[in-house]
Amino acid sequence: AADRPATKLMSAAVDLSHVNLRVRAAKLAHEREGHFAVRHEVFVREQKLFPLTDVDERDDHPSTIHLVGEADGRMVGAVRIYPIDGPDRWQGDRLAVHREHRASRLGVDLVQLAVGTAAALGGTVMEAHVQVANARFFEYLGWRSNGPTEIYVGTPHQPMTIDLTSLVQ
């Protein structure tokens, strides 16, 4: 799950073909700050899911891995992952991409990096609670619904899982 170039354009809605995309783990202080800034922009300012901040105790846990997505060196995407109930089950959450980069493959690349990182660390399954509007996106990436829709921070979310065992070679 090393630093790797992200793939190029997925949609022609906006010409982002010239943008250099990259996804990686946030290891330095400014990368973590960028990670939190993206989440704040999407979850607090845009979607208004949280009144002041979406940062919680999970962010300070040593097992939490913060991943970032860049466009031309600017942080524009984020997701966090962490093990739950032992090293084989992982949770992915707080996937956020700035509005102007949602037509790119950055969200795909962030999810693939999250899944690949958890698999490389011994994970066999990853869980997520996905906003219902984004469930088809996750299905496209191989995720499956896992139970009925739930309400989280006032918004319908679909519990989903992906089998990580097929990703490890």
Phi, psi and chi 1 to 4 in degrees:
 res  aa     phi    psi   chi1   chi2   chi3   chi4
   1 ALA       -   44.3      -      -      -      -
   2 ALA   -79.4  171.9      -      -      -      -
   3 ASP   -56.1  127.3 -177.3   17.0      -      -
   4 ARG  -145.5  151.5   66.9 -179.6  176.9   90.4
   5 PRO   -69.0  141.8   11.6  -13.3      -      -
   6 ALA   -82.7  159.4      -      -      -      -
   7 THR   -74.6  168.4   53.7      -      -      -
   8 LYS   -85.6 -162.3  -72.1  -72.0 -172.7 -176.9
   9 LEU   -50.3  136.1 -173.2   65.7      -      -
  10 MET  -107.0  -31.9 -177.4  170.5   97.3      -
  11 SER  -128.7  146.5  168.0      -      -      -
  12 ALA   -92.3   10.7      -      -      -      -
  13 ALA   -57.2  -42.5      -      -      -      -
  14 VAL  -133.0  139.7  175.5      -      -      -
  15 ASP   -76.3   98.6 -178.3   13.5      -      -
  16 LEU  -109.7   12.9  -63.3  172.5      -      -
  17 SER   -63.5  -23.8   60.2      -      -      -
  18 HIS   -85.2   -8.2   64.7  -75.0      -      -
  19 VAL   -82.4  132.3  175.8      -      -      -
  20 ASN   -89.1  110.6 -179.9   27.4      -      -
  21 LEU  -100.6  142.1  -59.2  175.7      -      -
  22 ARG  -145.2  142.8 -116.9  174.1   38.7  150.3
  23 VAL  -126.4  145.8  -66.3      -      -      -
  24 ARG  -169.4  171.4   66.5  176.5 -174.2  -74.9
  25 ALA   -73.8  141.4      -      -      -      -
  26 ALA   -84.7  105.9      -      -      -      -
  27 LYS  -106.6  -29.6  -64.5  179.4 -179.9  172.7
  28 LEU   -95.6  158.8  -57.1  174.6      -      -
  29 ALA   -57.2  -44.1      -      -      -      -
  30 HIS   -68.1  -27.6   79.8  -83.6      -      -
  31 GLU   -70.8  -42.0  -65.9  168.6  -24.3      -
  32 ARG   -63.9  -41.2  -80.0 -179.4   52.0   96.7
  33 GLU   -60.8  -41.3  -71.1  167.9   11.2      -
  34 GLY   -64.5  -40.3      -      -      -      -
  35 HIS   -56.6  -51.0  171.0   98.0      -      -
  36 PHE   -66.4  -34.8  -66.6  126.4      -      -
  37 ALA   -65.3  -40.1      -      -      -      -
  38 VAL   -63.4  -47.5  169.3      -      -      -
  39 ARG   -60.1  -41.8  -74.4  174.3   31.8 -170.1
  40 HIS   -61.9  -45.1 -175.0   83.3      -      -
  41 GLU   -58.7  -45.9  176.7   63.8   28.9      -
  42 VAL   -78.4  -51.5  172.4      -      -      -
  43 PHE   -85.4  -29.6  -62.4  124.7      -      -
  44 VAL   -96.4  -54.2  177.6      -      -      -
  45 ARG   -79.0  -49.1  -64.4 -174.2   69.8 -157.9
  46 GLU   -78.8  -57.1  177.9 -170.6  -30.1      -
  47 GLN   -87.6  -15.8  -63.8 -178.2   -1.6      -
  48 LYS    55.2   39.1  -60.4 -177.7 -177.3   -7.1
  49 LEU   -78.7  -28.6  -64.1  177.1      -      -
  50 PHE  -126.0  140.8  -59.9   90.0      -      -
  51 PRO   -71.1  -39.6   20.3  -27.5      -      -
  52 LEU  -123.2  -42.5  -60.6  174.2      -      -
  53 THR  -157.9  151.8 -177.9      -      -      -
  54 ASP  -100.9   -1.3   76.7  -51.5      -      -
  55 VAL   -67.2  134.7  175.4      -      -      -
  56 ASP  -138.5 -176.5   60.6   21.8      -      -
  57 GLU   -59.8  -26.1   65.4  -78.6  -12.7      -
  58 ARG   -61.8  -32.4 -171.9   75.3 -117.1  177.2
  59 ASP   -65.5  -27.4  -74.0  -55.6      -      -
  60 ASP   -92.9   -5.2  -68.4  -33.7      -      -
  61 HIS   -70.5  136.1 -162.8  -81.8      -      -
  62 PRO   -62.6  -22.1    5.6  -10.3      -      -
  63 SER   -85.8   -9.0   65.0      -      -      -
  64 THR   -75.4  133.7  -60.3      -      -      -
  65 ILE  -113.6  123.1  -59.3  170.5      -      -
  66 HIS   -98.7  126.8  -63.5   89.5      -      -
  67 LEU  -112.6  148.2  -54.7  173.2      -      -
  68 VAL  -129.9  154.2  -66.8      -      -      -
  69 GLY  -122.1  134.8      -      -      -      -
  70 GLU  -117.1  148.6  -75.6 -175.9  -14.0      -
  71 ALA  -126.0  114.1      -      -      -      -
  72 ASP    51.2   42.2  -69.2  -25.3      -      -
  73 GLY    83.2   -1.7      -      -      -      -
  74 ARG  -103.5  132.2 -164.9  173.4  128.4 -114.4
  75 MET   -68.8  120.1  -60.1  -72.4  175.9      -
  76 VAL  -134.8    2.6  -64.1      -      -      -
  77 GLY  -147.2  154.6      -      -      -      -
  78 ALA  -157.0  151.8      -      -      -      -
  79 VAL  -159.4  151.6   66.4      -      -      -
  80 ARG  -124.5  150.8   71.2  178.2 -179.0 -175.2
  81 ILE  -137.2  154.5   61.6  171.9      -      -
  82 TYR  -164.5  151.4   47.2   89.8      -      -
  83 PRO   -74.4  146.1   24.5  -29.1      -      -
  84 ILE  -131.1  142.1   52.0  173.9      -      -
  85 ASP    52.9   44.6  -58.7  -32.7      -      -
  86 GLY   101.5  176.5      -      -      -      -
  87 PRO   -76.5  -10.7   28.0  -34.1      -      -
  88 ASP   -92.8  -18.7   60.1  -30.2      -      -
  89 ARG  -107.7  129.7  -67.5 -170.9   77.5   76.6
  90 TRP  -124.0  152.0  -76.8   71.6      -      -
  91 GLN  -114.9  136.1  175.9   81.2   25.2      -
  92 GLY  -116.7  134.0      -      -      -      -
  93 ASP  -157.1  175.2   64.1   23.4      -      -
  94 ARG    60.0   36.0  -59.3  -63.5 -153.5  -88.8
  95 LEU   -67.3  122.9  174.2   65.3      -      -
  96 ALA  -142.3  134.8      -      -      -      -
  97 VAL  -134.8  131.1  175.0      -      -      -
  98 HIS   -53.7  142.6  -80.0 -176.9      -      -
  99 ARG   -48.7  -45.7 -178.2 -174.7  -57.6  -86.1
 100 GLU   -70.3   -7.9   67.8  -90.0   18.4      -
 101 HIS  -113.3    8.3  -68.5  -80.2      -      -
 102 ARG   -72.1  -18.1  -68.8 -177.5 -167.6  151.8
 103 ALA   -82.2   -8.6      -      -      -      -
 104 SER   -87.9 -178.1   74.1      -      -      -
 105 ARG   -90.2   13.0  -74.7 -170.0   51.5   95.6
 106 LEU   -60.8  -42.0 -169.7   60.8      -      -
 107 GLY   -61.7  -43.1      -      -      -      -
 108 VAL   -58.2  -48.8  171.2      -      -      -
 109 ASP   -64.5  -38.3  -67.4  -32.5      -      -
 110 LEU   -65.0  -43.9  -79.8  166.2      -      -
 111 VAL   -64.7  -43.1  171.6      -      -      -
 112 GLN   -64.5  -38.4  -71.1  175.5  -20.7      -
 113 LEU   -65.9  -41.8  178.1   60.5      -      -
 114 ALA   -60.6  -48.5      -      -      -      -
 115 VAL   -64.5  -45.0  166.3      -      -      -
 116 GLY   -64.4  -37.8      -      -      -      -
 117 THR   -65.7  -46.8  -60.0      -      -      -
 118 ALA   -62.2  -41.2      -      -      -      -
 119 ALA   -63.5  -44.0      -      -      -      -
 120 ALA   -64.2  -25.2      -      -      -      -
 121 LEU   -93.8   14.5  -67.2  171.6      -      -
 122 GLY    97.8    4.6      -      -      -      -
 123 GLY   -69.1  143.7      -      -      -      -
 124 THR  -111.2  -21.3   59.2      -      -      -
 125 VAL  -148.5  145.5   67.4      -      -      -
 126 MET  -123.1  140.4 -178.5  175.3  -97.9      -
 127 GLU  -114.8  154.0  -58.8  174.8    7.8      -
 128 ALA  -154.1  152.4      -      -      -      -
 129 HIS  -111.4  105.1  -69.2   82.4      -      -
 130 VAL  -102.3  133.6  176.4      -      -      -
 131 GLN   -54.9  133.8  -69.8 -178.4   26.0      -
 132 VAL   -51.0  -37.9  169.6      -      -      -
 133 ALA   -62.6  -18.9      -      -      -      -
 134 ASN  -106.4    2.8  -61.0  -38.4      -      -
 135 ALA   -61.4  -40.8      -      -      -      -
 136 ARG   -63.6  -36.3  -70.1 -177.0   78.0   87.9
 137 PHE   -57.9  -46.2  167.5   76.5      -      -
 138 PHE   -68.3  -38.4  -82.9   81.1      -      -
 139 GLU   -58.9  -41.6  -71.5  170.3   -6.9      -
 140 TYR   -57.4  -32.2  169.3   77.2      -      -
 141 LEU   -90.2    7.0  -63.5  175.7      -      -
 142 GLY   101.0    3.1      -      -      -      -
 143 TRP   -80.1  156.2  -68.8   68.7      -      -
 144 ARG  -127.2  145.3  -59.1  -75.4  175.8 -105.8
 145 SER   -62.1  145.7  -67.1      -      -      -
 146 ASN  -139.4   72.5 -174.8   33.5      -      -
 147 GLY   108.0  177.8      -      -      -      -
 148 PRO   -74.8  161.1   26.3  -32.6      -      -
 149 THR   -60.4  141.8  -59.4      -      -      -
 150 GLU  -123.6  156.5  -57.5  168.8  -13.3      -
 151 ILE   -97.9  124.8  -59.7  -61.7      -      -
 152 TYR  -131.4  130.1  175.0   68.7      -      -
 153 VAL    43.3   43.8  -66.5      -      -      -
 154 GLY    75.9    8.0      -      -      -      -
 155 THR  -126.9  135.4  -56.7      -      -      -
 156 PRO   -63.3  130.5  -18.2   29.4      -      -
 157 HIS  -126.2  144.2  -77.2   68.1      -      -
 158 GLN  -104.0  118.0  177.3   61.6   54.3      -
 159 PRO   -64.6  133.6  -18.6   30.4      -      -
 160 MET  -139.4  156.8  -59.2 -171.9   85.3      -
 161 THR  -139.1  159.7   59.9      -      -      -
 162 ILE  -139.5  137.4 -170.8  167.3      -      -
 163 ASP   -77.4  121.0  177.8    5.5      -      -
 164 LEU   -92.2  -10.5  -57.1  177.1      -      -
 165 THR   -66.1  -29.3   59.5      -      -      -
 166 SER   -76.2  -10.0   62.2      -      -      -
 167 LEU   -88.6  -19.4  -55.2  174.5      -      -
 168 VAL   -90.7  133.0 -179.2      -      -      -
 169 GLN  -107.6      -  -57.3 -169.2   29.4      -
